[in-house]
């Protein structure tokens, strides 16, 4: 079998092609993009936005040789593709060292120098206009205008109490984009990518020809890999990994799908994150590759402050998903736009959101559990808890649970006692890989926690400064077990008393 050369870390299309890396051919969808001329496209990090813009750059420059063997190779009249291209990227954080105003001026000057243009204007907006018009006149061709990670100079400062910098950068970016509307007669193609789309304070408020294709079904698989693409390009490698691990191809594929598949922007088509998928194929180990590329400190802080730790099923209107307000950060919008939630289903303009896959679910759960328990190391303890509950060793189970509560400072814990118990218990059992529900609705009331393992169901009711009798009485009075009458699994009713950062007394009753 010919060894696969992976494109991990390569964002330049020419480099990818000349070094003969495997390229998952997206040029049929890129061809569809050519039917219009002005786009906005938001996607989470590490999904291939930079590679997409690089591909567009070489296409409009007419580099036909780079597209040999791809779908689009014989679909264009390449003689017509010789456009001047302006390609801006805010990925490199030069704005952090010299300030965004100087960074934009530097980028404009660099692009002008590459095209042999001399800029004489002073302001950012005037220089953008001057650069585009002079480039158009020089080549007697319309100009292609590409911007990668347009929003990084704003996102970089969110959550760091640096709203003044955010507001200042917003104004400089607005100066950069505002001329594009008037420049439309000079522009062949505009494509702007980022993670978020800002509302009210929109940087593109004047650019009404900009079409947002983020949630358009036609482009739902423009980034990311589908199952069909994986089988076509990497099927032999998967067979090799399956053999190495002693699994059938089907079993390996099912596990890979559970770990890495599930991102969707229309509720129908699902894709894998390229970073996670390619890294798994390269090293043949199931790990949290995408999540490890950046710990969402700000996001974890925001969720923990609002006591949002069960985010398995959330409903949101379409406007909320696509409108990010700088002055008032919405956690659902942030979770969706950064890739921690994805679309599971939709009904009109109402979308059901959930975690895309096990990689993201387990990683976010781990970070939240660390935050709530004030412990940096929780995995070894969770492993011990797993063994305890598997053996129905409830004494050991609660002893270990108390270890999680023990590191929480008293002054913090006392203000939110019951919430801490709920959060830590839910997150702990979720991290074990079981199906866990926090405060699920039932016909006669609300259960604190339900834990379902392969052979058992545990219904847990906690009383803060209450009594065991009250806990067990509530389980029976509300008939929390009734919905499990038809199950073949053993059902345990567990009452526990929480006091002074410990689960003290508990009682276990086997219902069936």
Secondary structure, DSSP 8 states (H G I E B T S, - for coil): -------TT---HHHHHHTT------HHHHHHHTTSSEEEEE--TTSSHHHHHHHHHHHHTT-GGGGTTSGGGGTS-GGG---EEEEEE--S-HHHHH-HHHHHHHHHHHHHHHTT------SHHHHHHHHHHHHHHHHTS-EEEEEESTTHHHHTTTTTT-HHHHHHHHHHHHHHHHTTTTTGGGEEEEEEEES--B-SS-TTTT-TT-EE-TT-GGGTTSSSB-HHHHHHHHHHHHHHHHHHHT--HHHHHHHHHHHH--B-SSSS--BB-HHHHHHHHHH-----HHHHT---HHHHHHHHHTT----SSEEEEHHHHH-B-SSS--HHHHHHHTTSSEEEEEETTEEEEE--SHHHHHHHHHHHHHHHHT-S--HHHHHHHHHHHHTT-HHHHHHHHHHHHHTS-HHHHGGGHHHHHHHHHHHHHHHTT-EEEES-EETTEE-SEEEE-SSEEEEEEEEES--HHHHHHHHHHTTTTGGGTT-SSEEEEEEEEEETTEEEEEEEEE--
